[in-house]
Amino acid sequence: MTSSWPDSRTLGRRVVIRYRTGGTAQSGRPELTDVIGHIRAISADVVEIERRDGTTATVLRADAVTWKPVPDQRR
């Protein structure tokens, strides 16, 4: 996994980002979820990801745990 925040070099790339949802898991730890898609916008504090179905997800840097590039899907 990559620890730095995505930057302009990752714009348009397909990535997975794991982030905190704001909830609490049954274990008592912060609840985490993943989003997979192409980076459509990046700022110092936010990344917008376009999912396969065309919807977008906004991930705050403060909530992101980790991320990494992933290969494009095969068609």
C-alpha positions as CSV (number, residue, x, y, z in Angstrom):
1,M,0.0,0.0,0.0
2,T,1.0,3.6,-0.6
3,S,1.2,5.9,2.4
4,S,1.4,9.3,0.7
5,W,-1.7,11.1,-0.6
6,P,-2.6,10.7,-4.3
7,D,-1.3,13.6,-6.4
8,S,-1.6,14.9,-10.0
9,R,0.4,12.0,-11.3
10,T,-2.4,9.6,-10.2
11,L,-5.3,11.6,-11.8
12,G,-7.2,9.2,-14.0
13,R,-5.6,6.1,-12.5
14,R,-7.7,3.3,-11.0
15,V,-7.1,3.0,-7.3
16,V,-8.5,1.5,-4.1
17,I,-8.7,3.7,-1.0
18,R,-9.5,2.3,2.4
19,Y,-11.1,4.9,4.7
20,R,-12.9,5.4,8.0
21,T,-16.7,5.6,7.7
22,G,-17.2,7.5,10.9
23,G,-19.0,4.5,12.5
24,T,-17.8,1.9,15.0
25,A,-17.4,-1.7,14.1
26,Q,-18.6,-4.5,16.5
27,S,-15.0,-4.9,17.7
28,G,-15.1,-1.3,19.0
29,R,-12.6,-0.2,16.4
30,P,-13.3,2.5,13.7
31,E,-15.4,1.0,10.8
32,L,-13.5,1.0,7.6
33,T,-14.6,0.5,4.0
34,D,-13.0,0.5,0.5
35,V,-13.8,2.4,-2.7
36,I,-12.4,1.3,-6.0
37,G,-12.4,3.5,-9.1
38,H,-10.7,6.1,-11.2
39,I,-9.4,9.3,-9.6
40,R,-11.3,12.2,-11.2
41,A,-10.3,15.1,-8.9
42,I,-7.6,15.7,-6.3
43,S,-7.0,18.4,-3.8
44,A,-4.9,18.7,-0.7
45,D,-7.8,17.4,1.4
46,V,-10.1,15.4,-0.9
47,V,-10.1,12.8,-3.6
48,E,-13.1,12.1,-5.9
49,I,-13.3,8.6,-7.2
50,E,-15.6,7.5,-10.1
51,R,-16.9,4.0,-9.5
52,R,-17.6,1.4,-12.2
53,D,-21.3,2.3,-12.2
54,G,-20.5,6.0,-12.8
55,T,-21.3,7.2,-9.3
56,T,-18.7,9.2,-7.4
57,A,-17.3,8.9,-3.9
58,T,-15.6,11.6,-2.1
59,V,-12.9,10.6,0.4
60,L,-11.4,13.1,2.9
61,R,-7.7,12.8,3.5
62,A,-8.3,12.9,7.2
63,D,-10.4,9.7,6.9
64,A,-8.1,7.8,4.5
65,V,-6.1,4.9,6.0
66,T,-4.3,3.7,2.9
67,W,-4.5,3.5,-0.8
68,K,-2.8,1.9,-3.8
69,P,-3.1,1.8,-7.6
70,V,-4.9,-1.2,-9.0
71,P,-5.0,-2.5,-12.6
72,D,-7.8,-1.6,-14.9
73,Q,-10.5,-4.2,-15.2
74,R,-10.4,-6.6,-18.0
75,R,-13.3,-6.3,-20.5
